């Protein structure tokens, strides 16, 4: 089994929320990876401020996704057993 760990953190880009964690999840699905596990990592201390006025929640956490590659043999077995008449 092949596993891939990806660390992401949502961010503010040009004043708008950017959900990098969701984008990463969808990209992994598009290339055929399954999510195996998800860890939420907490930051110690206060994140640095880039602007004087705060308009969004501070991001004190990031995500560590663990993905795995589909087992093609298992997929074929499940698909063939789900096909009527076989």
C-alpha positions in Angstrom: 0.0 0.0 0.0 1.3 3.4 -1.0 0.6 6.3 1.4 1.0 10.1 1.0 0.9 12.7 3.8 -0.1 16.2 2.9 -0.1 19.2 5.3 -2.4 22.1 4.4 -3.6 25.2 6.1 -6.6 27.4 5.2 -5.6 31.0 4.6 -6.7 34.5 3.7 -5.8 35.6 0.1 -6.6 39.1 -1.0 -9.1 39.5 1.8 -11.0 36.2 1.0 -11.0 32.8 2.7 -9.1 30.2 0.7 -9.8 26.6 1.9 -6.6 24.9 0.9 -7.5 21.9 2.9 -10.7 21.3 0.9 -8.9 22.0 -2.4 -6.2 19.5 -1.5 -8.8 16.8 -0.6 -10.6 17.3 -3.9 -7.3 17.2 -5.9 -6.3 13.9 -4.2 -9.7 12.4 -5.1 -9.3 13.5 -8.7 -6.0 11.6 -9.0 -7.4 8.5 -7.4 -6.3 8.7 -3.8 -8.5 7.7 -0.9 -8.3 9.6 2.4 -7.1 7.3 5.1 -6.7 9.6 8.0 -6.8 13.3 9.0 -4.9 15.0 11.9 -5.6 18.5 13.1 -2.3 20.1 14.2 -2.6 23.0 16.7 -0.2 26.0 16.6 1.5 27.2 19.8 1.5 30.9 20.3 -0.2 33.6 18.3 -0.1 33.7 14.5 1.6 36.8 13.1 -0.6 39.6 12.1 -0.2 41.1 8.7 -2.7 43.9 8.9 -3.7 46.4 11.6 -7.4 45.5 11.5 -8.6 41.9 11.9 -11.4 40.9 9.6 -11.2 37.1 9.8 -10.6 34.4 12.4 -7.0 33.6 13.1 -5.8 30.3 11.9 -4.3 28.4 14.9 -4.5 25.0 13.2 -3.4 23.1 10.1 -4.4 19.7 8.7 -2.3 16.6 8.0 -4.1 14.4 5.5 -3.0 10.8 4.9 -4.0 9.5 1.6 -3.6 6.0 0.0 -3.6 4.8 -3.5 -6.6 2.7 -4.6 -6.0 -1.1 -4.7 -7.0 -1.7 -8.3 -7.5 -5.4 -7.7 -9.9 -4.8 -4.9 -11.9 -2.2 -6.9 -12.3 -4.7 -9.8 -13.5 -7.4 -7.3 -16.1 -5.0 -5.7 -17.3 -3.7 -9.1 -17.7 -7.2 -10.5 -19.6 -8.4 -7.5 -21.9 -5.4 -7.7 -22.7 -6.0 -11.4 -26.1 -7.9 -11.7 -26.0 -11.3 -13.4 -22.5 -12.2 -12.4 
